[in-house]
């Protein structure tokens, strides 16, 4: 489902939307890494 959304966005050619999606993914990955670090401690 997620990949389908990304594919449709790329097909439509909305570079701004793709950029925002990348930023959201970065935010999610950063939060996940922070949680993992807390668990490691």
C-alpha positions in Angstrom: 0.0 0.0 0.0 2.7 2.4 1.0 4.8 1.6 -2.1 1.7 2.2 -4.2 1.3 5.7 -2.8 4.9 6.4 -3.5 4.6 5.1 -7.1 1.5 7.3 -7.8 3.3 10.4 -6.4 6.3 9.7 -8.6 4.1 9.1 -11.7 2.2 12.4 -11.1 5.6 14.1 -10.8 5.0 16.0 -7.6 8.6 16.5 -6.6 7.6 18.5 -3.5 5.4 15.7 -2.3 8.3 13.2 -2.8 10.6 15.5 -0.8 8.1 15.8 2.0 7.7 12.0 2.1 11.5 11.6 2.3 11.6 14.1 5.2 8.8 12.2 7.0 10.7 8.9 6.5 13.9 10.6 8.0 11.9 11.8 11.0 10.5 8.2 11.6 13.9 6.6 11.2 15.5 9.1 13.6 12.8 8.5 16.3 13.2 4.7 15.8 17.0 5.0 16.3 16.5 7.0 19.4 14.1 4.4 20.8 16.6 1.6 20.0 19.4 3.5 21.7 17.2 3.8 24.9 16.4 0.1 24.8 20.1 -0.7 24.4 20.8 1.2 27.6 
